[in-house]
Each structure stands twice: as structure tokens, then as C-alpha cells.
Amino acid sequence: PSRTFHGNIRLLTSQIISYYESINQCKKELPEYFNFASDVLDEWARLEKDGRKPANPAFWWVGAEGEEVKWSFGELGSLSRKAANVLGEACALQRGDRALAVLPRVPEWWLLSVACMRAG
């Protein structure tokens, strides 16, 4: 599994580089607004769902005791949308607000970071 995962990173890296080269050569326009969670993670989830991208973990955390948490791109997208909704509704977070998360580097820290990106 790790060999397949690392092999796909090279392909993904070359796709990202060619995308940015095309932007630099004015072949693609930059979006007016860019949101990593919706523009990148959701796109990768869609490609996985459509079978155009092999299924690999979007997030793979291993704790000090050996416990593991793996989320697919779809799962990370869904969880981050739920967390962003909580931030927006229950916490009244609005686009442009600043947020500070004081947590150790546990999966929830990363989920909250993606949710904050998604919320703007």
C-alpha cells in the first residue's frame, strides 16, 4: 500500500507543477477566490468517487501509542463541512474572522484547520 501511495504522489506533484506552469504562462486564470478545502479537497474527493483517482488516504495520523486514524478525501470533506457548520452556526464564526485552536496535534486539530479554511 505505501508503494502505491508514494507512487501517486509523484503523479499528483507533476499535475500540480504543470497546473502552476500553465498559470504562469497565462494559459489558465487564477480564480478570484480560492478555498483549499472546496477547490482542492472536494475536487480530489470527486475524482476518487468517479474512479478517476485511486483511493488513498487524505489524512493518516499515527499516535504515540500506535493508534491510527485514516480519512479518505470524501470523509475529510464531510467532517470538515460539519465542523465548519458548527463554527458558523453555534460559534457565529464568519468569513474573515480569526480563530485560534489550542489543541495538541491530534486528528481534530487538523480537522478544525480544514474546517476553518472551508469557513473562510
C-alpha positions in Angstrom: 0.0 0.0 0.0 2.7 2.5 0.8 4.4 1.9 -2.5 1.2 2.7 -4.4 0.6 5.7 -2.2 4.0 7.2 -2.8 3.9 6.5 -6.5 0.7 8.5 -6.8 2.4 11.4 -5.0 4.8 11.8 -8.0 1.9 11.8 -10.4 0.0 14.3 -8.3 3.1 16.5 -7.9 3.6 16.6 -11.7 0.0 17.5 -12.2 0.3 20.4 -9.7 3.5 21.6 -11.3 2.0 21.6 -14.8 -1.1 23.4 -13.5 1.0 26.2 -12.0 3.2 26.3 -15.1 0.1 26.9 -17.2 -1.0 29.7 -14.8 2.5 31.3 -15.1 2.2 31.1 -18.9 -1.2 32.8 -18.7 -3.0 29.7 -20.1 -5.2 29.4 -17.0 -6.8 32.2 -15.0 -6.5 32.3 -11.3 -9.8 32.2 -9.5 -10.9 35.4 -7.8 -11.5 33.4 -4.6 -9.6 30.3 -3.7 -10.5 27.9 -0.9 -8.2 24.9 -0.4 -11.0 22.8 1.2 -13.6 23.3 -1.5 -11.3 23.8 -4.5 -8.8 21.1 -3.8 -10.0 18.5 -1.2 -13.6 18.4 -2.7 -12.2 18.1 -6.2 -9.9 15.2 -5.2 -12.9 13.5 -3.4 -14.9 13.8 -6.6 -12.1 12.3 -8.7 -11.9 9.4 -6.2 -15.6 8.9 -6.2 -15.7 8.9 -10.1 -12.9 6.4 -10.2 -10.5 8.8 -11.9 -8.1 8.9 -9.0 -7.0 5.9 -6.9 -8.3 5.8 -3.4 -5.6 6.9 -0.9 -6.0 8.4 2.5 -6.2 12.2 2.5 -5.3 12.1 6.2 -3.4 9.4 8.0 -2.5 10.0 11.7 -0.5 7.7 13.9 -0.4 8.5 17.6 2.4 7.8 20.1 0.7 4.6 21.2 0.4 3.3 17.7 -3.3 4.2 17.3 -4.3 5.3 13.7 -6.9 7.5 12.2 -7.4 7.4 8.4 -9.8 9.6 6.5 -10.5 9.5 2.8 -10.9 12.7 0.8 -14.6 12.3 1.0 -14.6 11.7 4.7 -12.3 14.7 5.4 -14.6 16.8 3.2 -17.7 15.7 5.0 -16.3 16.0 8.5 -14.9 19.5 7.7 -18.2 20.6 6.3 -19.9 19.5 9.6 -17.3 21.3 11.7 -17.5 24.4 9.5 -21.3 24.4 10.0 -20.8 24.2 13.8 -18.3 27.0 13.7 -20.7 29.2 11.6 -23.9 28.4 13.4 -23.1 27.7 17.1 -20.0 29.8 17.3 -21.1 32.6 14.9 -17.8 32.4 13.0 -17.9 34.5 9.8 -15.7 34.7 6.8 -12.6 36.7 7.7 -12.8 36.1 11.4 -9.7 34.9 13.1 -9.7 31.7 15.1 -7.2 30.1 17.4 -7.2 26.3 18.2 -5.3 25.3 21.2 -5.0 21.5 20.8 -2.2 19.0 20.6 -1.5 17.7 17.1 -4.4 15.2 17.2 -6.7 14.5 14.2 -9.2 17.0 15.5 -6.6 19.8 15.2 -6.2 19.0 11.5 -9.9 18.7 11.0 -10.5 22.1 12.7 -7.8 23.7 10.5 -9.6 22.4 7.3 -13.0 23.5 8.7 -11.6 27.0 9.3 -10.3 27.1 5.7 -13.7 25.9 4.5 -15.5 28.6 6.5 -13.2 31.3 5.1 
